[in-house]
Amino acid sequence: RFRWEKFFPLDSQTCVNMKFLILLLLATTSACSAFMSVNFQDSGVVETGRLNYKGVKLRSFSIDGLEVLEPYIALQASEKAKVRKTPVGNGYYFSVPLIVDYKPNATLRDKPLGKMTIMSVSVKLRQSLVGGCRKNCSDLTVTNLRKRNQQSVLFRCRRRSVCQRIFNALHFRTTSSDFIRSAMEFTFFGVSNGRSLRLTKSWVPVVKTSSRPYSDELWFEGDKLLLFTIKAGCGASAYESYNDEHRYSIPTDGTLPEVYRSQLLDDLPSALATRSGNWEMVAEMRVGDDRVAQVVFDVSKNRDSIDKTSWFNRRNVKSSYPFWVGRSNFNFFSIAGNGKYKRRFFINNKYGGCAADEGFWTVSDVKDPCPWGNGGWNGRVPTLVYNKYPGKYQNRGAAYADRFFIYLRYSSVPAASGSLPEKSFKFEGNKILLFTIKSGIGKGAYSTFSTKQTYPIPADKSLPNVYRSDLLDNLADTVIESGKKFIVAEMRVKNKPVSQVFFDVSVRRRSLNLHSWFSASRVVSSSPYFVGSTGFNFFAPQGDARYSRRFFISNRYGGCNGDTAFWAVSDKKDPCPWSNRFWTGKAPVLVYNTKQNSPTYRTGAKADRFLIYLV
């Protein structure tokens, strides 16, 4: 996310010699720069530590013996700013001031650190922003603007809608905010102790112009007010540490302690009343610096009645990651969780024996009796368990984080699930329906899936006999703008999932199209057993066209009685009994296998609905 470079000053004679050499080699005139750039990403630059300043960890570096602390850099989002029309009327623009500040009297291990005084800045957009502004990125330019010694980032667009989308991402918290911010690359030119340096960053925090409350509390990453954190395996009970009104000191070196609890938890109504607008309370698990699971709670309503346990409520859920957790169908959703097994901060859908337990996450304060819960056990509490996919933990979903957070952040607008058009068909919480068809309705599943046509969305959001979304026709843009990570193909019986495959669409997103998402290389999970990523004779939506076996996942042919497949959507009467025994005279027939490595004839079963959706 950053890169340091050093510049060597050149004397005037060297410049003359270099000019002459360039003329000889290029047969052209060229002005000689006063500096020559040397990239120090791989040589001469060593990170020596981090210091906390204004809630951000500033890195210190040793550059050939020169100890330097990077400056505090942030975008300043003004609540009075807005998108404006250019004076000549040929487009739109807005600007965002850039804050550059320096930690005073900075020392590391009692050694003073030099500061890099910023002289100028440049900013550019990387190509990855294409997903943030859809197909209109050619409308957008980003430059630096200096006015009265104030550096700003100037955004100019031909269309108001493009500027407004970027403006909202920078000023308010939406799901595309982080994506758009990280697509900007800043280069800062400065000096330290007479030496010229260049610092390149692809991430800067955004701060509000209004004053920040609780300046003596632990803020981190710019806009997050830390209420509680605990590290996996630190030996302390998460539940007891959260409830114990113990005063913790705030580290001065920018590091996060193994356990920390803010006294603000003991008077949340007062804490939430310090500022008008919408507060969000976030519970989050991380691995290193990467967020792996998160639930965002809306605590802007009924503030007077919120306490340190009641905020953690299914009715307050605003968004979640890596999948939509929903607001119903839980056997546990509380901080106390399951006291018998000490599964705390427990969000769980149902128990069915260890192999069939389904849920979102738990913070375990003892060694869990189930394999999905004790897989991350290292001999000390707590264990932080989260599910990577909806459904059963033991269906390759259970994974383990190394830190749990609870923090407050301020949101000027409600969080969005993505910037997809309103025509998207959302069902069962935050799932986005792309395609569905019922068995035996007299339509071919593959031809319906492949043909562009408009289907109305039922007013009651019930699942129709057949539906195809226009979002399939621009699948790459759909996935990028939705912020979703998975496409799920699923068979159901009486609306209960009986077989499903999760496809990871968070990578190689630009290559996604109507067919390419349905690939063995993208499979991350499946049920009723793991289908794997190799060993198929068919794995494609078009399947085996000879027999009209569509969305066909087949391991091998061995004559009708020996055919072994995961499932098939048959668009005509199949020649083999494992499919045609379910034929009712109308297509399609939905067949799935209930047992791995077993011939479909023996262990196949019939479904009544096939779905494809984003989650």
Secondary structure, DSSP 8 states (H G I E B T S, - for coil): -EEEEEEEE--HHHHHHHHHHHHHHHSS-----SEEEEE-SSSSEEEEEEEEETTEEEEEEEETTEEEE--EEEEEE-TT---EE-TTSS-EEEEEEEEEE--TT-EETTEE-EE-EEEEEEEEE-GGGGGTSTT-GGGEEEEEEEETTEEEEEEEESSHHHHHHHHHHHHS--TTHHHHHHTEEEEEEEEETTEEEEEEES---EEESS--S-TTS-EETTTEEEEEEEETTSSS-HHHHHHS-------SSS---SEEE-GGGGGHHHHHTTSSSEEEEEEEEEETTEEEEEEEEE-SSSGGG--TTTTS-GGGEEEEESS---SS--SEEESS-BTTTTEEEEEEEE-SSGGG-EEEEEEESS--SSHHHHTT--SSS-EEEEESSSSBTTTTTEEEESEEEEEEEEESS---S----TT-EEETTTEEEEEEEETTSSS-HHHHHHS-------TT----SEEE-GGGGGHHHHHHHHT--EEEEEEEETTEEEEEEEEE-SSSGGG--TTTTS-GGGEEEEESS---SS--SEEESS-BTTTTEEEEEEEE--STTT-EEEEEEESS--SSHHHHTT--SSS-EEEEESSTTS-HHHHEEEESEEEEEE-
